[in-house]
Amino acid sequence: MERVWYVAYGSNLALERFTCYLAGGRPHGGARVYSGCRNQDPPRQSVGVTVPGGLVFAGASKVWGGGSAFYNPSASTQLAGRAYLLTADQLGDVVAQEMWRAPGSPFALEVAALLPAVDAIHTMGPGRYETVVRLGELDGMPMFTVTHGTIADLTPVAPTAPYLHWIATGLIEAHGWNIQQVVDYLHDAPGVQLGWTPGALLSVLDGSVLDGSVLDGDAGGGG
């Protein structure tokens, strides 16, 4: 399995932010410097996708503060994602960095090796992004994402403004949405309503997304 689609649904929706996972670096507003993949080639292709399931914010992000984004396969909604065409080894290195492990580590190699056998959901461990989910195929190649293995046990937590900025930027890039569509989508995600009204989301995202700036705020994980 040489080429696979990695479906991002959090801050990795934004290509500039996701590039830190591939080529290394620190995203604006984030506290972490990423080492990058062993193979730092850009994605062969990227495309906006919509899959069954939903977005939820929970836990405590080490990169952004506030809740991290997770994919809930059981939600009766639709998840807006962005599929990046990578090698299996690149995806292994991306998932390893999500779990604060090194590219090329035994964990990264394990992720890459197990992909052909994943036909639905495979939980590798209890970590935040140690569950691999197969989301079908696109152009004859499998789509995968990663999430928490026990979504039902998570308590929703509001995300921070810098994190929401990157997610909004990615939704606009991948799906061509306007800012009101972004606000409506994000406000429906569990966790967001705990800290944000639709009006507050609109005011904090409108200028920051349109002028390309990143709001100051806590920094610290999820893709």
Secondary structure in CASP SS format (residue, H / E / C, confidence):
PFRMAT SS
TARGET T0000
AUTHOR 0000-0000-0000
METHOD secondary structure of the structure
MODEL  1
M C 1.00
E C 1.00
R E 1.00
V E 1.00
W E 1.00
Y E 1.00
V E 1.00
A E 1.00
Y C 1.00
G C 1.00
S H 1.00
N H 1.00
L H 1.00
A C 1.00
L H 1.00
E H 1.00
R H 1.00
F H 1.00
T H 1.00
C H 1.00
Y H 1.00
L H 1.00
A H 1.00
G C 1.00
G E 1.00
R C 1.00
P C 1.00
H C 1.00
G C 1.00
G C 1.00
A C 1.00
R C 1.00
V C 1.00
Y E 1.00
S C 1.00
G C 1.00
C C 1.00
R C 1.00
N C 1.00
Q C 1.00
D C 1.00
P C 1.00
P C 1.00
R C 1.00
Q C 1.00
S E 1.00
V E 1.00
G E 1.00
V E 1.00
T E 1.00
V E 1.00
P E 1.00
G C 1.00
G E 1.00
L E 1.00
V E 1.00
F E 1.00
A E 1.00
G C 1.00
A C 1.00
S C 1.00
K C 1.00
V C 1.00
W C 1.00
G C 1.00
G E 1.00
G C 1.00
S E 1.00
A E 1.00
F E 1.00
Y E 1.00
N E 1.00
P C 1.00
S C 1.00
A C 1.00
S C 1.00
T C 1.00
Q E 1.00
L E 1.00
A E 1.00
G E 1.00
R E 1.00
A E 1.00
Y E 1.00
L E 1.00
L E 1.00
T E 1.00
A H 1.00
D H 1.00
Q H 1.00
L H 1.00
G H 1.00
D H 1.00
V H 1.00
V H 1.00
A H 1.00
Q H 1.00
E H 1.00
M C 1.00
W C 1.00
R C 1.00
A C 1.00
P C 1.00
G C 1.00
S C 1.00
P H 1.00
F H 1.00
A H 1.00
L H 1.00
E H 1.00
V H 1.00
A H 1.00
A H 1.00
L H 1.00
L H 1.00
P H 1.00
A H 1.00
V C 1.00
D C 1.00
A C 1.00
I E 1.00
H E 1.00
T E 1.00
M C 1.00
G C 1.00
P C 1.00
G C 1.00
R C 1.00
Y C 1.00
E C 1.00
T E 1.00
V E 1.00
V E 1.00
R E 1.00
L E 1.00
G E 1.00
E E 1.00
L E 1.00
D C 1.00
G C 1.00
M E 1.00
P E 1.00
M E 1.00
F E 1.00
T E 1.00
V E 1.00
T E 1.00
H C 1.00
G C 1.00
T C 1.00
I H 1.00
A H 1.00
D H 1.00
L C 1.00
T C 1.00
P E 1.00
V C 1.00
A C 1.00
P E 1.00
T C 1.00
A H 1.00
P H 1.00
Y H 1.00
L H 1.00
H H 1.00
W H 1.00
I H 1.00
A H 1.00
T H 1.00
G H 1.00
L H 1.00
I H 1.00
E H 1.00
A H 1.00
H H 1.00
G C 1.00
W C 1.00
N C 1.00
I H 1.00
Q H 1.00
Q H 1.00
V H 1.00
V H 1.00
D H 1.00
Y H 1.00
L H 1.00
H H 1.00
D C 1.00
A C 1.00
P C 1.00
G C 1.00
V H 1.00
Q H 1.00
L H 1.00
G C 1.00
W C 1.00
T C 1.00
P H 1.00
G H 1.00
A H 1.00
L H 1.00
L H 1.00
S H 1.00
V H 1.00
L H 1.00
D H 1.00
G H 1.00
S H 1.00
V H 1.00
L H 1.00
D C 1.00
G C 1.00
S C 1.00
V C 1.00
L C 1.00
D C 1.00
G C 1.00
D C 1.00
A C 1.00
G C 1.00
G C 1.00
G C 1.00
G C 1.00
END
